[in-house]
Amino acid sequence: MLVFPKIVHDASQDTIIQISNATGGRIFARCFYINGAFDPDTEQPSWNITDFQLHLTKLQPTFWVAGTGMPAVPPDNRPTELYPGPVPPVGEGFEGELRCVVVNDSEAPISRNALTGEATIINIATESTTKYRAVGIPGLPGNNGDSTLLLNEVEYTTCPRVLLFNHFFDDAPDPVLGGKITSSLTFVPCSTDIEHTLPGSANLLFDVYNEFEQRLSGSMQITCFSDVDLSSIDGLADRTRSIFNFAMQGTLVGQTRIRPSPDANTQHGHGVLAIAEEFRDSRRIGAAINLQFVGGALQSDVFVIPEPF
């Protein structure tokens, strides 16, 4: 399973998606766009799903732009057998994730670890980019091929028990360029049920350590998708009072340990995946960061996809 936690398409941004087949044989994949953009009418994530298929020959790479997709007819007279297949464009205002699952020719999931991927988010106004690696969740020999994918160290590996984020505190002075540094975090739940339209959720605990070995803690809850500035995590009107802010911590850098909190009332697990982005001053020039993983989850997660047609 390959997970891109953040895909964006709006008036000022778009995303280039790259996927490669790392094996010596042809592979098939079922992919799902999950739109987590905020809906002002419901005050909840949109939770719109768009699915498509990819076919990649041995060692074949492919790419597309999220807002454009790939056409139904192969371009440039490309042979049909070498065309990965059509990819629908996402609508403007899309902000969410992309998941792809390796399947056989009958669309049943299989434990074949074939896919690698990267996403590049481009700010059209500033022409700046941030790029990150897609998160791979390896399949295991216990995969039984049904549409309920268990992240339980039997069918697939579990999601991380702890995510480690090494970062500058928000509004810290840039030691090279001057100005200030800010960061954001994007979270997606490991568990989600597309077949029954049930978005995943998770309670997150944050332990923040500064350079003086001082520790402060915070928490937040996410549903479906969350893209949040670092100083907004604890929900304070005054960002300088945030535990993630330089004014509060007094040191330039910190380490944040992010722990999903097990919930006895959650049937589908509590794990999360995340990426971070670090920006330089108001120009929003920066880089994307893949967080470090520590250990496996205490509670298995579940990804439920529709039955094959």
C-alpha positions, 0 to 999 in steps of 0.5 A: 500500500502506498500513501500520499498524505497530502495532495493539493489542487486549488487556485494557487497550488497543484501537485505532481504525483510520481509512481514507479514499479520497482519490480521486474513484472507487470503490476496492477494497482487500485488507487483512491483519492480521498478529499478531506477539504473543509466543507463550510456547510457541514463544518466537516471534511468533504469526504469525497472518494474518486477511484481509478486503476493503474497498470505498470509494466516492469520497472515502469515509472509514470507521473501526472498532475493532480489537477489535470490527470491523464487522458483516456486515450494514450497521448503521443501515440504511445502503445496501449500496453505501455499506457498506465491508464486514465487518471481523473483530475481532482476538482479545484479545492481538493485537499486530501490524500491518495492511496494505491493498493497493489492488486492482481488482475482480478482487483484483489489485494496481494502482498506484492511490494512493488510501488514507490512514489513521490509528490511535489506540491507547487505554489504557482504564485511563488514558483516554490516547491515542496517534495516528499516520499510517499509512505509505503506500508509493506504487505505480508504473507498473511494477506488473504486477498479480501477487501478488508486490509488489516494493518496488523503485522499479518496482512500488512505492517502496522502504522507507527506507534510514535512519529518523531518530528525534529524541527525549528520552533515556529517564528524562530529566527532563520540562522542563515537567511534571516526572517522567521521559520514556520512549519505545518503538519499534515495527518491522515488516519491509517484506518478508513472505510471507503466501502461504508463511507466511514472516515477514520479518526485519531486522538494525538498526544504531543510531547515537545522537548526543547534544547534545555530538556524541558518538556511540554505536552498537548493534544488534538483530534483529527478526522479524515484529514488535517493540515495544520500550522504548528502553532495552531495545534493547541488552538490558542488565539495567541500563537506566541503562547503555543508550545510549538512557538519560539516565544514560548520555548526560548530555544531555536529547535525542538523534538516532538514525539507524536503518539496516537492514543488508543481508543477502546470505542474505535473499532478500526484502529487509531494510527496516523501517517504524517508529513511536515513542511518547513517554510522560510518567512513570508515567501513560503519557500521551504521543504517537505519532511517525512517523519521518522517512525518508532515501533508498531501500533498497539492497536491494528488499523483497517483500510476497507476498500470496495469489492472488485467489480 
